[in-house]
Amino acid sequence: MKRTEQQNKYYFKCIVLPLGKYLGYHKFEMHAILKDMFIADTSKELTKEEFTNYCNEIRGWAMSEFSFDIEEPFEPKPFTEETIDEIIGECPKPVKWNFKK
């Protein structure tokens, strides 16, 4: 099965854009460079597992070559008072109903 839309979003948002910005490349340039470095042909045909390995290889390379830390995909935040407050703050406010007779 081919890579997922979620994997693709992670790749561009969390790998290509930040790394490209750090190294001074546009996202399309950075994507082309990474493809040339880590895969033979096209990333479009990679399976979920192959795409995960591709992303992990890039993360390892970025850390070893530039000490550039790329966040892992879908890292859950630990539950602390701060993260719970943050989550609650993102929730919509309750609707106040005003029923008049």
GROMACS elastic network, one bead per residue, 0.5 to 0.9 nm:
[ bonds ]
;  ai    aj funct       b0    kb
    1     4     6  0.85683   500
    1    46     6  0.83296   500
    1    47     6  0.53185   500
    1    48     6  0.64398   500
    1    49     6  0.89247   500
    2    44     6  0.77206   500
    2    45     6  0.63756   500
    2    46     6  0.58321   500
    2    48     6  0.56071   500
    2    49     6  0.88238   500
    2    51     6  0.85226   500
    3     6     6  0.82790   500
    3     7     6  0.63466   500
    3     8     6  0.71999   500
    3    43     6  0.89609   500
    3    44     6  0.77724   500
    3    45     6  0.79038   500
    3    46     6  0.62553   500
    3    47     6  0.51202   500
    3    49     6  0.78076   500
    3    50     6  0.81864   500
    3    51     6  0.62826   500
    3    52     6  0.84362   500
    4     7     6  0.51335   500
    4     8     6  0.63499   500
    4     9     6  0.87244   500
    4    47     6  0.86555   500
    4    48     6  0.66856   500
    5     9     6  0.61814   500
    5    10     6  0.86088   500
    6     9     6  0.51196   500
    6    10     6  0.61659   500
    6    11     6  0.85444   500
    7    10     6  0.50987   500
    7    11     6  0.60704   500
    7    12     6  0.87623   500
    7    48     6  0.79342   500
    7    51     6  0.77361   500
    7    52     6  0.78025   500
    7    73     6  0.82486   500
    8    11     6  0.50554   500
    8    12     6  0.63748   500
    8    13     6  0.84877   500
    8    51     6  0.88918   500
    9    12     6  0.54137   500
    9    13     6  0.58161   500
    9    14     6  0.79324   500
   10    13     6  0.52349   500
   10    14     6  0.52839   500
   10    15     6  0.70270   500
   10    16     6  0.89192   500
   10    73     6  0.66597   500
   10    74     6  0.85978   500
   11    14     6  0.56944   500
   11    15     6  0.50733   500
   11    16     6  0.61826   500
   11    17     6  0.85458   500
   11    55     6  0.69900   500
   11    73     6  0.88739   500
   12    15     6  0.56071   500
   12    17     6  0.58639   500
   12    18     6  0.85762   500
   12    27     6  0.77825   500
   12    31     6  0.82309   500
   13    16     6  0.64631   500
   13    17     6  0.56827   500
   13    18     6  0.73302   500
   14    17     6  0.65467   500
   14    18     6  0.62849   500
   14    19     6  0.82107   500
   14    70     6  0.67549   500
   14    71     6  0.68453   500
   14    72     6  0.85280   500
   14    73     6  0.81906   500
   15    18     6  0.58427   500
   15    19     6  0.58401   500
   15    20     6  0.81273   500
   15    55     6  0.78399   500
   15    58     6  0.80504   500
   15    59     6  0.77398   500
   15    70     6  0.64091   500
   15    71     6  0.82007   500
   16    19     6  0.54119   500
   16    20     6  0.57073   500
   16    21     6  0.83548   500
   16    26     6  0.88605   500
   16    27     6  0.59291   500
   16    28     6  0.83602   500
   16    30     6  0.60931   500
   16    31     6  0.61223   500
   16    34     6  0.84141   500
   17    20     6  0.51531   500
   17    21     6  0.60373   500
   17    22     6  0.85532   500
   17    25     6  0.86586   500
   17    26     6  0.77283   500
   17    27     6  0.55259   500
   17    30     6  0.78705   500
   17    31     6  0.88801   500
   18    21     6  0.51093   500
   18    22     6  0.61135   500
   18    23     6  0.86255   500
   18    27     6  0.88279   500
   18    70     6  0.82047   500
   19    22     6  0.50101   500
   19    23     6  0.60965   500
   19    24     6  0.82877   500
   19    25     6  0.81737   500
   19    27     6  0.87572   500
   19    30     6  0.76314   500
   19    62     6  0.79036   500
   19    68     6  0.78182   500
   19    70     6  0.81241   500
   20    23     6  0.51343   500
   20    24     6  0.56193   500
   20    26     6  0.59876   500
   20    27     6  0.59484   500
   20    28     6  0.88707   500
   20    29     6  0.78874   500
   20    30     6  0.53575   500
   20    31     6  0.83673   500
   21    24     6  0.50391   500
   21    25     6  0.59654   500
   21    26     6  0.71717   500
   21    27     6  0.80586   500
   21    30     6  0.89521   500
   22    25     6  0.78584   500
   22    68     6  0.85003   500
   23    30     6  0.86459   500
   24    30     6  0.88438   500
   25    28     6  0.80240   500
   25    29     6  0.58752   500
   25    30     6  0.56839   500
   26    29     6  0.52257   500
   26    30     6  0.61335   500
   26    31     6  0.85840   500
   27    30     6  0.50685   500
   27    31     6  0.60277   500
   27    32     6  0.85902   500
   28    31     6  0.50581   500
   28    32     6  0.61948   500
   28    33     6  0.86342   500
   29    32     6  0.51640   500
   29    33     6  0.62057   500
   29    34     6  0.86743   500
   30    33     6  0.50866   500
   30    34     6  0.61532   500
   30    35     6  0.85685   500
   31    34     6  0.52221   500
   31    35     6  0.61550   500
   31    36     6  0.86298   500
   32    35     6  0.51441   500
   32    36     6  0.61613   500
   32    37     6  0.86109   500
   33    36     6  0.51634   500
   33    37     6  0.61768   500
   33    38     6  0.86763   500
   34    37     6  0.50582   500
   34    38     6  0.59990   500
   34    39     6  0.78954   500
   34    58     6  0.74535   500
   35    38     6  0.54062   500
   35    39     6  0.52285   500
   35    40     6  0.73141   500
   35    41     6  0.74721   500
   35    42     6  0.70503   500
   35    43     6  0.69877   500
   36    39     6  0.60365   500
   36    40     6  0.66928   500
   36    41     6  0.77995   500
   37    40     6  0.81181   500
   38    54     6  0.68236   500
   38    57     6  0.75505   500
   38    58     6  0.76393   500
   39    42     6  0.70091   500
   39    43     6  0.72228   500
   39    54     6  0.76458   500
   40    43     6  0.87684   500
   41    45     6  0.88235   500
   42    45     6  0.63495   500
   42    46     6  0.77173   500
   43    46     6  0.54410   500
   43    51     6  0.74534   500
   43    54     6  0.87877   500
   44    47     6  0.86244   500
   46    49     6  0.78515   500
   46    50     6  0.54998   500
   46    51     6  0.55746   500
   46    54     6  0.89235   500
   47    50     6  0.50696   500
   47    51     6  0.59536   500
   47    52     6  0.84472   500
   48    51     6  0.51921   500
   48    52     6  0.61503   500
   48    53     6  0.86859   500
   49    52     6  0.50587   500
   49    53     6  0.62428   500
   49    54     6  0.85910   500
   50    53     6  0.50693   500
   50    54     6  0.61115   500
   50    55     6  0.87074   500
   51    55     6  0.62158   500
   51    56     6  0.85533   500
   52    55     6  0.52003   500
   52    56     6  0.61717   500
   52    57     6  0.86298   500
   53    56     6  0.50026   500
   53    57     6  0.60776   500
   53    58     6  0.86380   500
   54    57     6  0.51943   500
   54    58     6  0.63919   500
   54    59     6  0.87478   500
   55    58     6  0.51566   500
   55    59     6  0.61959   500
   55    60     6  0.86904   500
   56    60     6  0.61575   500
   56    61     6  0.85370   500
   56    72     6  0.85695   500
   57    60     6  0.51829   500
   57    61     6  0.61285   500
   57    62     6  0.85920   500
   58    61     6  0.50406   500
   58    62     6  0.60059   500
   58    63     6  0.85343   500
   58    70     6  0.88583   500
   59    62     6  0.52146   500
   59    63     6  0.62440   500
   59    64     6  0.86705   500
   59    68     6  0.82241   500
   59    69     6  0.71352   500
   59    70     6  0.57991   500
   59    71     6  0.82470   500
   59    72     6  0.84268   500
   60    63     6  0.52455   500
   60    64     6  0.61369   500
   60    65     6  0.84820   500
   60    69     6  0.85747   500
   60    70     6  0.87173   500
   61    64     6  0.51800   500
   61    65     6  0.58144   500
   61    66     6  0.79845   500
   61    67     6  0.89166   500
   61    68     6  0.88075   500
   62    65     6  0.53972   500
   62    66     6  0.55144   500
   62    67     6  0.64453   500
   62    68     6  0.53007   500
   62    69     6  0.69129   500
   62    70     6  0.76087   500
   63    66     6  0.55618   500
   63    69     6  0.54961   500
   63    70     6  0.77026   500
   64    67     6  0.57127   500
   64    68     6  0.78092   500
   65    68     6  0.77929   500
   66    69     6  0.85683   500
   71    74     6  0.86558   500
   71    75     6  0.77732   500
   72    75     6  0.59668   500
   77    80     6  0.86255   500
   77    83     6  0.71815   500
   78    83     6  0.72815   500
   79    82     6  0.79648   500
   79    83     6  0.58725   500
   79    84     6  0.62546   500
   80    83     6  0.52790   500
   80    84     6  0.60333   500
   80    85     6  0.84430   500
   81    84     6  0.52181   500
   81    85     6  0.60861   500
   81    86     6  0.85520   500
   82    85     6  0.51354   500
   82    86     6  0.61229   500
   82    87     6  0.86730   500
   83    87     6  0.60791   500
   83    88     6  0.84763   500
   84    87     6  0.50638   500
   84    88     6  0.60627   500
   84    89     6  0.84104   500
   85    88     6  0.50609   500
   85    89     6  0.59551   500
   85    90     6  0.86799   500
   86    89     6  0.50261   500
   86    90     6  0.64482   500
   87    90     6  0.52167   500
   87    91     6  0.67090   500
   88    91     6  0.52643   500
   88    92     6  0.85126   500
   89    92     6  0.78850   500
   89    93     6  0.87618   500
   90    93     6  0.89295   500
   91    94     6  0.88159   500
   92    95     6  0.86748   500
   93    96     6  0.89582   500
